[in-house]
Amino acid sequence: MSNVRIDHLGIAVRSLEAAVQFYEQVLGIAAQAREEVPQEKVRVAMLPAGEPRIELLEATSEDSPIARFIAKRGEGLHHVALRVPNLTTAVEKLRAAGAGLDIFGGQAGAGDAQLLDRRGQVRNA
């Protein structure tokens, strides 16, 4: 059995407040945590949904990755974040398999996430 599992689903939204209100009123899911990640120009709300969480992402600047995503594709699923036992080992395996690491963008993340930067270097968020 694999130790890889879904950590969270990142959903790009125009209004964090409206999205949080929708999830709370319609689905009964209250936000557990909120934070701003200045490096990514985003505000985040984390909502529990079983073991994986839902991460709502609102741009804080028109030039943020989330703003560009919404402008191009509209609101919706932005990313699926996987939790692995050892990120460095997973990166090595992905590189050996020829995976393009530019898909792992980001310099810092919400909560206790460990991410890859655009150069494929492991960073603590």
C-alpha positions as CSV (number, residue, x, y, z in Angstrom):
1,M,0.0,0.0,0.0
2,S,1.3,3.4,-1.0
3,N,2.0,6.1,1.6
4,V,1.1,8.8,-0.9
5,R,-2.3,10.4,-0.3
6,I,-4.2,13.5,-1.2
7,D,-3.5,16.3,1.2
8,H,-5.8,19.0,-0.2
9,L,-7.6,20.2,-3.3
10,G,-6.8,23.8,-4.2
11,I,-9.8,25.8,-5.6
12,A,-9.3,29.2,-7.1
13,V,-12.1,31.6,-6.1
14,R,-12.8,35.3,-6.9
15,S,-14.1,36.0,-3.3
16,L,-12.8,34.0,-0.4
17,E,-15.6,35.4,1.8
18,A,-18.3,34.3,-0.6
19,A,-16.8,30.9,-1.1
20,V,-16.4,30.3,2.6
21,Q,-20.0,31.4,3.2
22,F,-21.2,29.0,0.5
23,Y,-19.3,26.0,1.9
24,E,-20.6,26.8,5.4
25,Q,-24.2,27.5,4.5
26,V,-24.7,24.9,1.8
27,L,-22.4,22.1,2.8
28,G,-22.0,22.7,6.6
29,I,-18.2,22.9,6.3
30,A,-16.6,25.6,8.4
31,A,-13.2,27.0,7.6
32,Q,-10.6,25.7,10.1
33,A,-7.8,28.1,9.3
34,R,-7.3,31.3,7.3
35,E,-4.0,33.0,6.3
36,E,-2.4,35.2,3.8
37,V,0.7,34.0,1.9
38,P,2.3,37.2,0.7
39,Q,4.9,35.4,-1.5
40,E,2.2,33.8,-3.5
41,K,-0.1,36.9,-3.4
42,V,-3.0,34.8,-2.1
43,R,-5.4,34.5,0.8
44,V,-6.3,31.0,1.9
45,A,-9.0,29.3,3.8
46,M,-8.7,25.6,4.7
47,L,-11.8,23.5,5.1
48,P,-12.0,19.9,6.4
49,A,-13.4,17.4,4.0
50,G,-12.5,14.0,5.5
51,E,-8.8,13.5,5.5
52,P,-8.0,15.7,2.5
53,R,-8.9,19.3,2.9
54,I,-10.3,21.9,0.6
55,E,-8.0,24.9,0.2
56,L,-9.8,28.0,-1.1
57,L,-7.5,30.5,-2.8
58,E,-8.2,34.2,-3.5
59,A,-5.7,36.4,-5.3
60,T,-4.5,39.5,-3.4
61,S,-3.0,41.0,-6.6
62,E,-3.9,41.1,-10.3
63,D,-0.5,39.6,-11.2
64,S,-0.8,36.6,-8.8
65,P,-0.8,33.1,-10.2
66,I,-4.4,32.7,-8.9
67,A,-5.6,35.9,-10.6
68,R,-4.0,34.7,-13.9
69,F,-5.6,31.3,-13.5
70,I,-9.1,32.7,-12.9
71,A,-8.7,35.2,-15.8
72,K,-7.8,32.3,-18.2
73,R,-9.9,29.4,-16.9
74,G,-12.4,30.9,-14.4
75,E,-13.0,29.7,-10.8
76,G,-12.3,26.1,-10.1
77,L,-9.9,23.4,-9.3
78,H,-6.4,24.8,-9.4
79,H,-4.3,21.9,-8.0
80,V,-4.3,18.6,-6.2
81,A,-1.6,18.5,-3.5
82,L,-0.2,15.1,-2.6
83,R,1.4,14.2,0.7
84,V,4.4,11.9,0.4
85,P,6.5,10.4,3.2
86,N,9.7,12.1,1.9
87,L,9.5,15.0,-0.6
88,T,13.2,14.9,-1.5
89,T,12.9,11.2,-2.4
90,A,9.7,11.8,-4.4
91,V,11.4,14.6,-6.3
92,E,14.4,12.4,-7.1
93,K,12.0,9.7,-8.4
94,L,10.1,12.2,-10.5
95,R,13.3,13.6,-12.0
96,A,14.5,10.1,-12.8
97,A,11.2,9.4,-14.5
98,G,11.5,12.5,-16.6
99,A,8.7,14.5,-15.0
100,G,8.8,18.3,-15.5
101,L,9.2,19.9,-12.1
102,D,7.9,23.3,-13.2
103,I,4.4,22.0,-12.5
104,F,5.2,22.2,-8.8
105,G,5.5,26.0,-8.7
106,G,5.3,28.1,-5.5
107,Q,7.7,29.5,-3.1
108,A,5.8,29.2,0.1
109,G,2.5,27.5,1.0
110,A,-0.2,27.6,3.6
111,G,0.0,25.7,6.8
112,D,2.8,23.3,7.3
113,A,3.3,22.4,3.7
114,Q,6.7,21.6,2.2
115,L,6.8,22.6,-1.4
116,L,9.1,22.8,-4.4
117,D,10.2,26.1,-5.8
118,R,10.4,26.8,-9.5
119,R,13.9,25.3,-9.6
120,G,12.8,22.0,-8.1
121,Q,14.4,22.8,-4.7
122,V,12.6,21.6,-1.5
123,R,11.5,24.4,0.8
124,N,9.6,24.4,4.1
125,A,6.5,26.5,3.8
